[in-house]
Amino acid sequence: MGEIIYSLAEKFNIAPYLVQILLLIFCFVGFALLAPGGINEVGAVIFGIISIVVIIVSLIGHGKEWFQRPSNWNQ
């Protein structure tokens, strides 16, 4: 998944964490639309907590490069 995030970040020259947030939002919308019976408030809260944990772990694992645009990585 990291390769997808980095390639999209390089293509659009935006910080990788923004791409990750957008992908998580798309996954949430897809899950809400395709889940049998829809998604209720409890499911939305659980998905939100899991998403926040994934973002925090990614930030810890990648360091300050995760906040920078790809054009600033080589400087």
C-alpha positions as CSV (number, residue, x, y, z in Angstrom):
1,M,0.0,0.0,0.0
2,G,2.9,2.3,0.7
3,E,4.0,2.1,-3.0
4,I,0.6,3.2,-4.1
5,I,0.6,6.2,-1.7
6,Y,4.1,7.3,-2.7
7,S,3.4,7.0,-6.4
8,L,0.2,9.0,-6.1
9,A,2.0,11.6,-3.9
10,E,4.8,12.0,-6.5
11,K,2.3,12.2,-9.4
12,F,0.2,15.0,-7.8
13,N,3.1,16.5,-5.8
14,I,1.2,16.4,-2.5
15,A,2.3,15.1,0.9
16,P,1.8,11.3,1.3
17,Y,-0.3,11.6,4.4
18,L,-2.9,13.5,2.4
19,V,-3.1,10.7,-0.1
20,Q,-3.5,8.2,2.7
21,I,-6.4,10.2,4.2
22,L,-8.1,10.5,0.8
23,L,-7.8,6.7,0.2
24,L,-9.2,6.0,3.7
25,I,-12.1,8.3,2.9
26,F,-12.8,6.5,-0.4
27,C,-12.6,3.1,1.5
28,F,-15.1,4.4,4.0
29,V,-17.5,5.6,1.4
30,G,-17.2,2.3,-0.5
31,F,-17.7,0.3,2.7
32,A,-20.8,2.4,3.6
33,L,-22.3,1.9,0.2
34,L,-21.5,-1.8,-0.3
35,A,-22.0,-3.1,3.2
36,P,-25.2,-5.2,3.6
37,G,-27.6,-3.1,5.6
38,G,-25.4,0.0,5.4
39,I,-23.2,1.3,8.2
40,N,-24.4,2.6,11.5
41,E,-22.9,5.0,14.0
42,V,-20.9,2.3,15.8
43,G,-19.4,1.1,12.5
44,A,-18.5,4.6,11.5
45,V,-16.8,5.2,14.9
46,I,-14.9,2.0,14.7
47,F,-13.7,2.7,11.1
48,G,-12.7,6.2,12.2
49,I,-10.6,4.9,15.2
50,I,-8.9,2.3,13.0
51,S,-8.2,5.0,10.4
52,I,-6.6,7.3,13.0
53,V,-4.5,4.5,14.3
54,V,-3.3,3.6,10.8
55,I,-2.4,7.3,10.1
56,I,-0.5,7.6,13.4
57,V,1.5,4.4,12.8
58,S,2.4,5.6,9.3
59,L,3.5,8.9,10.6
60,I,5.7,7.3,13.2
61,G,7.2,4.8,10.7
62,H,8.0,7.3,7.9
63,G,9.1,10.4,9.9
64,K,9.0,13.9,8.6
65,E,9.2,12.9,5.0
66,W,5.5,11.9,5.4
67,F,4.6,15.6,5.8
68,Q,6.6,16.9,2.9
69,R,5.8,17.2,-0.8
70,P,7.9,14.9,-3.1
71,S,9.6,17.9,-4.7
72,N,11.1,18.7,-1.2
73,W,12.4,15.2,-0.5
74,N,15.8,15.6,-2.2
75,Q,16.7,18.9,-0.4
